Amino acid sequence: MSTDTLISDTAISEKSDASIPNGSAAAAILSAGIGSLAVAILTIVADQSAIVKSMFSIYKPTGALSGVTTLTIVVWLVAWILLEWRWRGRNQSLKRINIIAFALLALSLLATFPPLGDLL
């Protein structure tokens, strides 16, 4: 193979990679961040309110955690479906999406850290 053939093959593959839409991947990444924040918020709400805690007790041995995780999965799936529907076939700024998703993850970790979570 000649060097010209390798260069032209590389240029063709780079061009085709750039045209692949990343909206579906962006939707999956951002919905994961939304889901992580949802589990933190629902955990705090269940810990603070006896009424919510009893409503979230789907399976008695695990208590409110069973309802928190179930509702979190619903929030995550709805966010993923809506974002996928909206962004399918489009290009999104993955840098911006990743920053937002990691910020949501960091907020959820801070919110569920006991000294901080008890203040909320």
TAKA-V316780 format. One record per residue. N is the residue number from 0. RES is the residue in one small letter. SS is DSSP state (H for helix, E for strand, - for the rest). PHI is phi as a letter, one per 20 degrees, with the letter a starting at -180 (999 if undefined). Layout:
N:RES:SS:PHI ; N:RES:SS:PHI
This chain:
0:m:-:999 ; 1:s:-:e ; 2:t:H:f ; 3:d:H:f ; 4:t:H:f ; 5:l:H:f ; 6:i:H:f ; 7:s:H:f ; 8:d:H:f ; 9:t:H:f ; 10:a:H:f ; 11:i:H:f ; 12:s:H:f ; 13:e:H:f ; 14:k:H:f ; 15:s:H:f ; 16:d:H:f ; 17:a:H:f ; 18:s:-:e ; 19:i:-:f ; 20:p:-:f ; 21:n:-:d ; 22:g:H:f ; 23:s:H:f ; 24:a:H:f ; 25:a:H:f ; 26:a:H:f ; 27:a:H:f ; 28:i:H:f ; 29:l:H:f ; 30:s:H:f ; 31:a:H:f ; 32:g:H:f ; 33:i:H:f ; 34:g:H:f ; 35:s:H:f ; 36:l:H:f ; 37:a:H:f ; 38:v:H:f ; 39:a:H:f ; 40:i:H:f ; 41:l:H:f ; 42:t:H:f ; 43:i:H:f ; 44:v:H:f ; 45:a:H:f ; 46:d:H:f ; 47:q:H:e ; 48:s:-:c ; 49:a:H:f ; 50:i:H:f ; 51:v:H:f ; 52:k:H:g ; 53:s:H:f ; 54:m:H:f ; 55:f:H:e ; 56:s:-:f ; 57:i:-:e ; 58:y:E:c ; 59:k:-:g ; 60:p:-:g ; 61:t:-:e ; 62:g:E:m ; 63:a:H:f ; 64:l:H:g ; 65:s:H:f ; 66:g:H:f ; 67:v:H:f ; 68:t:H:f ; 69:t:H:f ; 70:l:H:f ; 71:t:H:f ; 72:i:H:f ; 73:v:H:f ; 74:v:H:f ; 75:w:H:f ; 76:l:H:f ; 77:v:H:f ; 78:a:H:f ; 79:w:H:f ; 80:i:H:f ; 81:l:H:f ; 82:l:H:f ; 83:e:H:f ; 84:w:H:f ; 85:r:H:f ; 86:w:H:d ; 87:r:-:g ; 88:g:-:m ; 89:r:-:d ; 90:n:-:d ; 91:q:-:d ; 92:s:-:f ; 93:l:H:f ; 94:k:H:f ; 95:r:H:f ; 96:i:H:f ; 97:n:H:f ; 98:i:H:f ; 99:i:H:f ; 100:a:H:f ; 101:f:H:f ; 102:a:H:f ; 103:l:H:f ; 104:l:H:f ; 105:a:H:f ; 106:l:H:f ; 107:s:H:f ; 108:l:H:f ; 109:l:H:f ; 110:a:H:f ; 111:t:H:e ; 112:f:-:f ; 113:p:H:g ; 114:p:H:f ; 115:l:H:e ; 116:g:H:f ; 117:d:-:f ; 118:l:-:f ; 119:l:-:f
